[in-house]
Amino acid sequence: MFRLKIIIPLIIILSGFLTPDDRIIPVKGGGINDINRNSFWSYPWGKSVTHKGIDIFAKEGTDLFSSTYGIVLFRGEFGRGGNVVAILGPKWRLHYYAHLKEISTGFFNPVYPGEIIGTVGKTGNAANTPPHLHYSIMTLIPYLWRADSSIQGWKKIFFLNPYEEIK
């Protein structure tokens, strides 16, 4: 019984690292030029202090895709993000899509790269900005070597630069 208590969690953890991690730009028709590359870890950035994702600009109502394989862990309204979708993907990374106009995926749905999960909007604290997707990638397993002395630099152990991950 003791061995099962150790082996089963290890299998689950390892399976997260072995799942394919193919990523695409999550906005239909979007390209590298639609991404504000300098928005990742920009300071100062409103109430969040530092911007921990990238913004991908597109016309309101443009389809949004899951950028990777995963399972939808949250869909709904979430504070400054407005309408959001959070997907647990490979390598135990949480993909966070914010400011959506509409959400078209369900809670606990499996998704694949290119599957429509919603549309570009400007909900939450993006109401007075051009329509865009705020896209963040957070790791559930901290990358301790990424911490630095910048403002909120210790939080870099949890946030990856999506631009580097999808370019």
Phi, psi and omega in degrees: 000318181299319180297321178297323180295337179264317186292315183298311177299324178296319178297316180297314180298313180297323180298327177297327180277339183267349179292138179303143184239053177282131180235148175232164174292128189279010180244127181303128179075000182285146177227180181303326182288347178272355183263132172277090185297333182277359182281340179288127180060036175281143180221140353279155184216077175055211183293337180277355179071304180235136180279116190257029178203192176240157176250131178243114186272141179197168178295140178302134181093356177295140180298141173248140180248155165292134181276351185205176171289151176171190179230132180289117179262338178209142172211129181150197182269137183213088173048231183297340179281346183067229176282122184228158171229134176239126183238127174277118183245190180302158180061023178058045178251138179260121180260121188246120181245120186235162178074022182295143174285311179227150176248129181235035174227161182253162177299133177069015176287138169285143179228163180227162179301128180096352178285134181291129179241350180170198179226155179296139178213203176208052180272172181069222182279010178261010185302328182255025180237166173296151180302138179196165172256128168268123183235122178236151172235122179243140177260137177278344177252109187300139174261084189303329183291349182273348180297145175214185186266010178289171177304126183057024183302333179294335180285347179296346177291343182249344186246133176253152178281108182301328180300317179292332184278336184246351185290000000 
